[in-house]
Amino acid sequence: MADEISNVFSHVKLNEDDIEDNIENDMVEGDSNEDIENDMVEVESNEGNIENEIVELNEMVETKGVENKVEDPKLGMMFDSIDDAVIYYRRYAKEKGFAVAKRTSKKGNDGAVRYVTIACSYAGKPRIRLNCPGIKRTRSTNPVQLKPQTKTDCKAQLRLSLCPNGKWILRSMVLDHNHGLSPSKTRFYKCNRIIEPHVKKKLELHDKAGIRMNKSFNSFVVAAGGHENLSFLEKDCRNHMEKVRRSHLREGDASAMHHYFLKMQADNSEFFYAMDFDDDGRLKNVFWADARSRAAFKEFGDVVTFDTTYMVNKYEMPFAPFVGVNHHGQSTLLRCGLILREDTNSFIWLFKSWLACMSECPPNAIITDQDKAMKKAIEIVFPNARHRWCLWHIMNKLPDKFKGFKDYESIKFCMKNVVHDSLTKEEFEESWGRFIKKYQLESNEWLLGLYDERHHWVPAFVKDVFWAGMSTTQRSESMNAFFDKYINKKTTLKQFVEQYENALAAKVHNETVEDFNSFNSRISCITIYDMEKQFQSAYTLKKFTDFQNEIVGSICCSLSSCREHDNFSEYEVREDVSRGEGQRSVIFHVYFNEDNSEVNCKCKLFEFKGIVCRHQILVFIHRKIYQIPDKYILNRWNKNVKRRHTKVRISYDNWSLKPEACRYEKMCNAFYEVANLAADSENACKNVMTQICEMKRELKEGGNACGSNKPISIDIQNDSTSCGNGFVISKEARKILDPMAICQKGRPSFKRKMSKVEQAVKKQKKKEKKMKTKINEGNVVNQVETSILKEICEKVRL
């Protein structure tokens, strides 16, 4: 209403300015006095009309204020029900600046409630919570930790009784309060904090989308125009979501996850899951894969990384994702598991579940950390797969193993050179021997163990196999960091599976975007050779960029010699590589077969990464072969291949697909269109609001005539759960129990592993903080106890 008045005043000023301008123009143009007098009459007429509009608007404001004002309580007031009386007193309290609550109720001889007292929320005597002799001990054992009190023994109240006609009458009342009143702060009282149904739906939808509560609440603040315009607080939103989560898990966390799996399987028969139980029926391990991931394995399952260094749920069960690389070089989720213990039996069960999911088809190569239990399980379940240890984890242990050595920096530099610069197994053996002898490390057990397992981690021993360019478990760890946006330490099992679907959807979207970019755009060639155009038309943008980097790198290469043999030629390619601030030359041997134009390089980049190396490119150009043979253009990186997994829909538990949600969204969209049409006209707005109020009244009076909002249950025919020991149990025959929350081997109780330096620093800070707190608490406790005892003594004396 105030906006309407301000608009009218603006209209007055604009009209006056326009008329004055017209009069001035008439004077300049030489109009007659009669015309000027007519203009002046028009001014007076407009001023009179505007004054009338202002008077009408003021009357409307006063009338609206009178309508909104709540009538003061009077003896004899009648109410149809107790709820009506509570609503009335709550409105009155909000206007005056206090809160209300039902205080007492009394039943009659027939067992029905006949007397009710609605009182101020400050009613009741405050309880002093102290830890002193002669005073009742409470939960707080420290007198410093006194809780704030809201009770002042306020006597303000309404007392109602039931009449014979079924209505309630106000028999007595007290209106005076013994505390301050503040109408501007009444929105903080619990009785006035109400979350509307449409807000609850949005909160639940945001939670499913992985949007954190602070972000979700801020969106409501912005939409309302400030915190003061909201009828709820962020704490209320968090409490509502906790209540929703608890309601979803009444049957038990593991059972809820099991039923979720059954629903996903009913939605898509290609959804796979397996659950492992102990003898008591308690969940131990779980494995699942959606239909799209199963299809993606056939495209990108040749190399996977497997890591269990991430804990994402309240049971501290490690998250075990199987991560691959797609044709854009992006990480892609192939499988997922949660295990209770990181032992050999758990890993064997998990890998066997993989085989059951993929029709006994194991990955060609797998990258893990140095876990012995994991290594043993892979040897048992995947005996033909190439197993590689994460190189980064091994090299990252150098500070812990050699920090106390006098020649630490030299040892670290030399070992890195031995590992990374050895092109062949023979070179590594020779360089390793010199390294051990030079620093007298023959008795170092860690290095002896690494040397015995060199075929699991040294690049010269593993680069003859396709690894999609991966040498570490970094992709698994980056996937863990990616999940940080969706889950936290308190995440339940069912919530984790739901958020896994959301995270998977984000990965699918990223892949789809890159598919479009590779289809819609291209990177220009930097040379005149046809081979570059071949890869430009075949490869995705990321992989074409990798090939271009090799072309650029060929500038630093030169052919130093060539030896001709019976059916092949041997080339020596000299490459200048950077080494610190200087550079050095490295010789690479390249073999060219004249019969089939096959080129092999000892750097093994093509075998390791699937990208033709700069040394091969140089030999092709030297042999005037500008069209590279098709065997060097892999379908794995090809953007023109129609991939089956892109046509598979993800099995979402999507709220928007439910009938209730569809009806809700349909009505909201219609209301938005009506609001847009009526927003420019006050009369149209009044008409719309009148019709909406009429519809609300009809819907409330109609009750259940409009249908039920109860959720629609899905009848799932699957009556069994797979177990790790190979047999099947019935859902009715056995209750699924939640897993035991236990600490994993050597891992702290939070998600990320910490280095020894971080642990030492944290321990020292904790110790200092504890000492400081202890000293401060001792001083404060002495002061408070002295003050309390003085006060008690003074009261006893009086």
LOMI-528565 format. One line per 4 residues: number of its first residue (from 0); their letters; for each residue x, y, z of C-alpha. Coordinates in steps of 0.02 Angstrom, whole numbers, m for minus. Layout:
# LOMI-528565
NUM	a	X/Y/Z  ...
This chain:
# LOMI-528565
0	made	0/0/0  143/117/39  210/83/m136  43/135/m210
4	isnv	47/301/m117  225/335/m171  174/296/m351  30/421/m338
8	fshv	146/558/m273  264/522/m416  116/535/m534  69/704/m455
12	klne	243/773/m479  253/713/m660  84/790/m701  130/957/m622
16	ddie	296/962/m715  211/920/m881  78/1054/m860  205/1186/m808
20	dnie	309/1144/m961  154/1160/m1070  115/1331/m996  293/1392/m1023
24	ndmv	289/1331/m1202  122/1417/m1231  193/1580/m1164  343/1565/m1278
28	egds	234/1526/m1430  121/1673/m1392  m43/1584/m1348  m188/1687/m1287
32	nedi	m228/1721/m1105  m386/1615/m1125  m281/1460/m1168  m168/1492/m1020
36	endm	m318/1508/m904  m385/1342/m970  m216/1262/m930  m221/1331/m754
40	veve	m398/1262/m730  m332/1093/m790  m192/1103/m660  m317/1138/m522
44	sneg	m428/997/m583  m283/873/m587  m227/927/m414  m401/896/m349
48	nien	m409/722/m428  m239/676/m357  m288/735/m184  m442/625/m195
52	eive	m334/476/m245  m218/506/m97  m366/518/23  m437/355/m46
56	lnem	m270/265/m28  m249/328/151  m422/263/192  m376/95/114
60	vetk	m218/86/221  m314/128/379  m451/3/336  m323/m133/301
64	gven	m233/m96/464  m398/m110/559  m437/m274/470  m266/m349/514
68	kved	m269/m291/694  m313/m430/816  m452/m397/939  m402/m394/1123
72	pklg	m460/m543/1227  m627/m521/1314  m716/m632/1438  m853/m732/1355
76	mmfd	m766/m746/1185  m819/m905/1094  m711/m1021/988  m760/m1170/881
80	sidd	m611/m1273/939  m453/m1268/1044  m350/m1248/886  m448/m1091/841
84	aviy	m415/m1020/1014  m228/m1058/1000  m220/m977/828  m309/m823/893
88	yrry	m197/m805/1046  m43/m835/940  m91/m693/821  m125/m580/968
92	akek	42/m626/1048  136/m595/887  60/m421/877  103/m381/1058
96	gfav	276/m459/1061  273/m626/1155  247/m812/1121  115/m935/1181
100	akrt	97/m1121/1216  m32/m1240/1287  2/m1243/1472  m120/m1367/1550
104	skkg	m276/m1465/1507  m402/m1557/1616  m520/m1696/1572  m697/m1720/1632
108	ndga	m779/m1877/1702  m812/m1940/1525  m626/m1933/1481  m643/m1787/1360
112	vryv	m540/m1627/1380  m650/m1492/1459  m527/m1361/1526  m375/m1289/1437
116	tiac	m250/m1154/1486  m153/m1062/1349  m11/m965/1429  135/m854/1388
120	syag	292/m953/1345  382/m868/1491  264/m956/1614  344/m1070/1742
124	kpri	483/m1047/1867  664/m1046/1808  775/m1191/1860  946/m1144/1928
128	rlnc	1072/m1268/1860  1223/m1261/1974  1347/m1388/2039  1355/m1331/2219
132	pgik	1319/m1413/2389  1137/m1408/2435  1081/m1373/2256  1007/m1507/2143
136	rtrs	1137/m1579/2024  1092/m1570/1840  1172/m1629/1678  1297/m1487/1682
140	tnpv	1437/m1533/1803  1531/m1372/1771  1459/m1212/1848  1535/m1114/1705
144	qlkp	1420/m1201/1580  1258/m1120/1638  1116/m1130/1515  1013/m974/1472
148	qtkt	841/m966/1553  680/m910/1468  558/m938/1612  509/m789/1718
152	dcka	351/m860/1801  243/m748/1692  58/m761/1738  m16/m701/1572
156	qlrl	m139/m832/1511  m311/m876/1442  m421/m1007/1525  m557/m1090/1421
160	slcp	m690/m1218/1458  m801/m1326/1350  m983/m1273/1331  m1129/m1394/1311
164	ngkw	m1148/m1340/1129  m971/m1401/1090  m890/m1229/1082  m756/m1158/1196
168	ilrs	m782/m1002/1302  m652/m887/1380  m685/m897/1568  m537/m800/1639
172	mvld	m380/m713/1581  m224/m620/1635  m151/m494/1512  m7/m419/1610
176	hnhg	171/m485/1584  322/m476/1700  448/m467/1557  484/m358/1408
180	lsps	384/m368/1246  454/m346/1072  341/m363/919  492/m348/803
184	ktrf	570/m506/877  418/m618/881  472/m707/721  610/m793/822
188	ykcn	488/m879/940  464/m1063/902  274/m1050/891  290/m922/751
192	riie	421/m1016/650  323/m1112/518  390/m1195/361  259/m1195/223
196	phvk	231/m1358/124  302/m1286/m38  461/m1236/56  477/m1412/126
200	kkle	464/m1483/m49  602/m1368/m111  714/m1413/36  693/m1598/1
204	lhdk	726/m1570/m184  883/m1469/m147  942/m1605/m28  924/m1737/m163
208	agir	1022/m1625/m282  1165/m1617/m156  1142/m1431/m120  1208/m1388/53
212	mnks	1084/m1318/177  1167/m1147/194  1156/m1122/6  977/m1184/1
216	fnsf	924/m1068/144  1010/m919/65  906/m945/m92  748/m923/14
220	vvaa	821/m768/96  856/m688/m72  684/m734/m140  598/m661/14
224	gghe	699/m500/12  785/m526/179  787/m634/335  651/m530/417
228	nlsf	526/m583/283  548/m770/317  439/m865/439  576/m989/481
232	lekd	761/m999/522  902/m1103/449  896/m1212/605  715/m1255/567
236	crnh	763/m1310/391  900/m1422/459  781/m1498/587  653/m1533/452
240	mekv	779/m1623/341  841/m1726/488  661/m1776/523  636/m1825/340
244	rrsh	795/m1929/341  744/m2017/500  573/m2056/428  657/m2136/277
248	lreg	764/m2245/389  638/m2307/516  661/m2485/454  851/m2476/474
252	dasa	990/m2402/371  1041/m2563/284  861/m2614/249  823/m2443/176
256	mhhy	973/m2459/60  917/m2634/11  742/m2575/m34  818/m2433/m133
260	flkm	919/m2559/m233  762/m2660/m265  673/m2506/m329  819/m2464/m444
264	qadn	818/m2642/m510  630/m2634/m539  657/m2473/m637  798/m2547/m742
268	seff	833/m2734/m745  1017/m2699/m788  1047/m2622/m617  1160/m2741/m520
272	yamd	1192/m2753/m334  1264/m2877/m209  1261/m2871/m19  1370/m2972/101
276	fddd	1311/m3017/277  1387/m3097/431  1309/m3242/527  1194/m3124/623
280	grlk	1124/m3047/464  1223/m2886/487  1283/m2798/330  1470/m2811/297
284	nvfw	1502/m2763/115  1400/m2697/m29  1432/m2680/m216  1324/m2601/m351
288	adar	1330/m2540/m531  1197/m2450/m632  1153/m2498/m811  1250/m2355/m889
292	sraa	1410/m2396/m796  1396/m2578/m847  1383/m2526/m1028  1527/m2402/m1008
296	fkef	1640/m2542/m945  1635/m2623/m1117  1707/m2462/m1189  1825/m2403/m1052
300	gdvv	1848/m2550/m933  2018/m2603/m1001  2107/m2501/m865  2038/m2459/m692
304	tfdt	2105/m2380/m534  2048/m2443/m365  2069/m2348/m201  1997/m2362/m25
308	tymv	2068/m2208/61  1901/m2118/77  1770/m2137/213  1601/m2063/175
312	nkye	1473/m2127/299  1433/m2136/483  1492/m2318/493  1666/m2270/432
316	mpfa	1653/m2394/289  1785/m2354/157  1719/m2302/m13  1791/m2416/m149
320	pfvg	1761/m2342/m323  1819/m2424/m484  1869/m2279/m595  1911/m2282/m780
324	vnhh	1954/m2156/m916  1833/m2111/m1056  1873/m2052/m1233  1894/m1872/m1174
328	gqst	2022/m1919/m1042  1893/m1888/m904  1872/m1999/m752  1719/m2109/m763
332	llrc	1637/m2215/m627  1625/m2398/m676  1578/m2482/m512  1561/m2439/m329
336	glil	1577/m2532/m165  1576/m2506/23  1675/m2626/131  1680/m2646/318
340	redt	1860/m2705/332  2011/m2686/219  2061/m2868/227  2090/m3002/95
344	nsfi	1919/m3083/114  1828/m2917/90  1927/m2878/m67  1900/m3054/m135
348	wlfk	1712/m3035/m110  1715/m2864/m194  1815/m2924/m346  1706/m3080/m365
352	swla	1554/m2966/m364  1638/m2873/m507  1654/m3035/m606  1472/m3080/m571
356	cmse	1419/m2907/m631  1525/m2915/m790  1493/m3095/m843  1663/m3155/m780
360	cppn	1755/m3020/m878  1900/m2945/m776  1992/m2782/m815  2152/m2796/m918
364	aiit	2250/m2685/m798  2219/m2617/m624  2309/m2482/m522  2306/m2484/m331
368	dqdk	2411/m2432/m182  2533/m2551/m96  2403/m2636/13  2456/m2819/38
372	amkk	2278/m2882/63  2225/m2798/m99  2374/m2872/m192  2334/m3048/m132
376	aiei	2149/m3031/m179  2194/m2972/m356  2311/m3121/m379  2169/m3239/m330
380	vfpn	2022/m3160/m423  2109/m3070/m569  2261/m3182/m601  2283/m3126/m782
384	arhr	2263/m2939/m751  2418/m2829/m746  2430/m2754/m572  2523/m2590/m547
388	wclw	2558/m2494/m388  2531/m2308/m376  2698/m2228/m418  2655/m2065/m329
392	himn	2624/m2151/m162  2792/m2240/m172  2893/m2085/m216  2799/m1985/m85
396	klpd	2870/m2097/51  3049/m2040/19  3045/m1902/151  2985/m2024/284
400	kfkg	3114/m2156/239  3269/m2046/213  3238/m1881/302  3366/m1922/436
404	fkdy	3503/m1963/311  3646/m1842/286  3632/m1854/96  3441/m1849/93
408	esik	3424/m1723/m49  3551/m1814/m155  3470/m1984/m121  3298/m1918/m168
412	fcmk	3361/m1837/m329  3461/m1991/m381  3319/m2114/m348  3195/m2010/m450
416	nvvh	3318/m2010/m595  3341/m2198/m584  3153/m2228/m585  3099/m2103/m718
420	dslt	3248/m2100/m837  3271/m2287/m860  3195/m2331/m1030  3226/m2518/m1020
424	keef	3233/m2651/m886  3420/m2671/m912  3450/m2484/m888  3351/m2487/m726
428	eesw	3446/m2637/m657  3613/m2554/m695  3563/m2382/m628  3483/m2456/m471
432	grfi	3641/m2553/m431  3749/m2397/m445  3625/m2299/m338  3624/m2429/m197
436	kkyq	3813/m2445/m199  3847/m2258/m203  3745/m2221/m46  3780/m2389/40
440	lesn	3596/m2436/53  3618/m2624/35  3536/m2658/204  3388/m2541/183
444	ewll	3235/m2655/201  3114/m2535/116  3221/m2522/m41  3250/m2710/m41
448	glyd	3062/m2738/m37  3034/m2614/m177  3166/m2697/m284  3087/m2868/m260
452	erhh	2919/m2796/m319  2994/m2687/m458  2883/m2765/m591  2732/m2687/m499
456	wvpa	2787/m2505/m501  2945/m2463/m603  2891/m2380/m769  3019/m2479/m870
460	fvkd	2935/m2642/m813  2752/m2593/m839  2744/m2472/m986  2730/m2610/m1116
464	vfwa	2544/m2623/m1069  2406/m2498/m1108  2368/m2394/m952  2272/m2250/m1036
468	gmst	2411/m2134/m977  2385/m2174/m791  2526/m2216/m673  2444/m2168/m507
472	tqrs	2278/m2184/m416  2256/m1996/m434  2094/m2019/m530  2018/m2118/m388
476	esmn	2073/m1985/m264  2006/m1845/m375  1842/m1942/m381  1844/m1943/m190
480	affd	1867/m1754/m189  1725/m1741/m315  1611/m1835/m193  1648/m1707/m57
484	kyin	1516/m1597/m138  1382/m1726/m108  1418/m1820/53  1491/m1799/227
488	kktt	1541/m1897/381  1360/m1916/440  1294/m1982/275  1189/m2139/295
492	lkqf	1204/m2287/177  1044/m2250/82  1087/m2065/68  1257/m2113/1
496	veqy	1182/m2220/m136  1061/m2081/m183  1201/m1952/m188  1306/m2074/m289
500	enal	1170/m2065/m422  1179/m1874/m418  1368/m1875/m432  1358/m2000/m575
504	aakv	1232/m1886/m662  1356/m1741/m649  1492/m1850/m729  1372/m1901/m868
508	hnet	1331/m1719/m900  1516/m1673/m911  1544/m1811/m1037  1394/m1755/m1140
512	vedf	1461/m1576/m1143  1630/m1636/m1206  1543/m1743/m1338  1456/m1587/m1399
516	nsfn	1616/m1484/m1398  1707/m1615/m1501  1560/m1622/m1621  1534/m1435/m1635
520	sris	1712/m1368/m1639  1888/m1415/m1689  2066/m1361/m1654  2162/m1293/m1803
524	citi	2310/m1389/m1872  2483/m1316/m1844  2573/m1412/m1983  2543/m1454/m2165
528	ydme	2552/m1642/m2140  2400/m1750/m2177  2430/m1854/m2021  2377/m1707/m1913
532	kqfq	2216/m1689/m2013  2186/m1876/m1987  2188/m1856/m1798  2092/m1692/m1806
536	sayt	1946/m1777/m1893  1952/m1935/m1786  2000/m1891/m1607  1911/m1794/m1472
540	lkkf	1976/m1620/m1433  2075/m1677/m1280  2161/m1821/m1368  2196/m1719/m1524
544	tdfq	2280/m1592/m1411  2389/m1732/m1341  2439/m1780/m1519  2477/m1599/m1562
548	neiv	2591/m1588/m1410  2692/m1732/m1481  2705/m1643/m1650  2768/m1488/m1561
552	gsic	2889/m1595/m1461  2962/m1669/m1620  3047/m1499/m1647  3167/m1547/m1508
556	csls	3208/m1713/m1592  3330/m1757/m1731  3385/m1916/m1820  3564/m1954/m1771
560	scre	3590/m2120/m1862  3504/m2259/m1957  3546/m2444/m1973  3469/m2549/m2109
564	hdnf	3426/m2730/m2072  3342/m2866/m2177  3162/m2810/m2157  3173/m2664/m2036
568	seye	3271/m2507/m2003  3338/m2448/m1835  3342/m2261/m1802  3424/m2166/m1663
572	vred	3322/m2013/m1618  3408/m1884/m1509  3292/m1777/m1402  3343/m1625/m1302
576	vsrg	3252/m1628/m1135  3256/m1501/m994  3348/m1543/m834  3331/m1411/m701
580	egqr	3390/m1248/m777  3491/m1337/m912  3460/m1475/m1037  3526/m1644/m1089
584	svif	3513/m1759/m1239  3426/m1929/m1230  3439/m2064/m1364  3281/m2159/m1412
588	hvyf	3286/m2311/m1527  3146/m2321/m1655  3116/m2476/m1764  3029/m2461/m1932
592	nedn	2957/m2614/m2022  2953/m2584/m2210  2827/m2723/m2246  2683/m2652/m2145
596	sevn	2746/m2476/m2102  2746/m2522/m1918  2847/m2408/m1803  2900/m2456/m1626
600	ckck	2987/m2338/m1504  3075/m2384/m1344  2989/m2242/m1251  2830/m2349/m1264
604	lfef	2716/m2196/m1261  2596/m2272/m1388  2585/m2436/m1291  2564/m2343/m1125
608	kgiv	2451/m2197/m1175  2382/m2239/m1348  2457/m2082/m1426  2589/m2087/m1564
612	crhq	2751/m2019/m1491  2860/m1880/m1562  2998/m2003/m1608  2878/m2107/m1712
616	ilvf	2812/m1950/m1796  2990/m1898/m1843  3023/m2068/m1923  2857/m2064/m2019
620	ihrk	2902/m1894/m2090  3078/m1952/m2132  3005/m2101/m2227  2883/m1982/m2313
624	iyqi	2733/m2073/m2240  2611/m1932/m2212  2456/m2042/m2191  2478/m2141/m2029
628	pdky	2416/m2322/m2033  2244/m2351/m1957  2315/m2461/m1817  2385/m2303/m1736
632	ilnr	2214/m2218/m1732  2126/m2301/m1585  1937/m2315/m1574  1957/m2283/m1389
636	wnkn	1991/m2098/m1419  1881/m2084/m1574  1741/m1956/m1569  1646/m2033/m1715
640	vkrr	1612/m2201/m1632  1431/m2228/m1577  1449/m2286/m1398  1315/m2395/m1321
644	htkv	1327/m2324/m1144  1271/m2151/m1204  1100/m2223/m1246  1070/m2298/m1074
648	risy	966/m2198/m951  1025/m2181/m771  904/m2256/m643  865/m2101/m541
652	dnws	753/m2103/m391  689/m1939/m459  561/m1847/m353  503/m1751/m507
656	lkpe	443/m1914/m587  320/m1951/m446  135/m1914/m477  126/m1792/m331
660	acry	277/m1696/m395  210/m1692/m573  47/m1618/m513  139/m1493/m403
664	ekmc	253/m1434/m543  107/m1425/m666  8/m1310/m550  159/m1203/m507
668	nafy	199/m1173/m690  19/m1123/m723  20/m1005/m572  182/m925/m633
672	evan	103/m887/m802  m50/m811/m720  59/m706/m603  160/m639/m749
676	laad	2/m587/m839  m79/m505/m688  73/m420/m612  57/m261/m716
680	sena	m122/m221/m663  m190/m192/m489  m367/m242/m540  m306/m402/m621
684	cknv	m203/m443/m465  m354/m418/m353  m460/m532/m464  m328/m668/m462
688	mtqi	m306/m659/m273  m495/m666/m248  m507/m822/m354  m359/m903/m266
692	cemk	m437/m869/m95  m599/m946/m158  m507/m1100/m220  m414/m1117/m54
696	relk	m579/m1112/39  m656/m1244/m75  m504/m1359/m60  m503/m1346/130
700	eggn	m690/m1381/139  m672/m1523/14  m549/m1618/126  m508/m1787/52
704	acgs	m625/m1764/m95  m481/m1704/m201  m377/m1863/m176  m241/m1927/m64
708	nkpi	m62/m1871/m48  m3/m2038/18  148/m2107/m76  114/m2240/m206
712	sidi	200/m2403/m160  287/m2508/m291  264/m2695/m289  434/m2771/m317
716	qnds	438/m2957/m355  619/m2984/m302  613/m3075/m135  795/m3113/m107
720	tscg	960/m3034/m69  1126/m3096/m134  1257/m3143/m6  1444/m3155/m16
724	ngfv	1452/m3340/26  1355/m3391/m128  1181/m3429/m60  1020/m3328/m62
728	iske	912/m3281/86  731/m3223/86  682/m3050/144  547/m3123/257
732	arki	664/m3255/329  796/m3137/391  807/m2958/450  947/m2852/378
736	ldpm	1046/m2767/515  1153/m2611/500  1342/m2633/491  1451/m2612/644
740	aicq	1543/m2446/653  1727/m2491/677  1892/m2403/655  1990/m2457/501
744	kgrp	2170/m2514/510  2287/m2369/541  2163/m2237/485  2105/m2089/591
748	sfkr	1920/m2067/622  1899/m1938/486  1900/m1950/296  2075/m1904/240
752	kmsk	2237/m1988/289  2364/m1873/373  2551/m1872/356  2661/m1893/510
756	veqa	2705/m1709/507  2520/m1660/507  2486/m1782/649  2629/m1712/754
760	vkkq	2575/m1531/726  2394/m1572/767  2445/m1665/924  2552/m1519/985
764	kkke	2413/m1392/952  2287/m1501/1042  2403/m1518/1191  2433/m1329/1202
768	kkmk	2248/m1292/1184  2205/m1417/1320  2329/m1341/1442  2269/m1165/1405
772	tkin	2086/m1215/1426  2124/m1304/1588  2208/m1150/1662  2070/m1032/1605
776	egnv	1932/m1147/1667  2016/m1163/1837  2023/m975/1857  1845/m948/1798
780	vnqv	1775/m1091/1904  1856/m1020/2061  1784/m848/2026  1609/m914/1987
784	etsi	1605/m1032/2137  1658/m892/2253  1524/m777/2182  1389/m911/2195
788	lkei	1434/m956/2374  1428/m773/2424  1256/m755/2345  1192/m912/2433
792	cekv	1259/m855/2601  1179/m685/2577  1010/m766/2540  1025/m880/2694
796	rl	1067/m731/2804  916/m633/2741
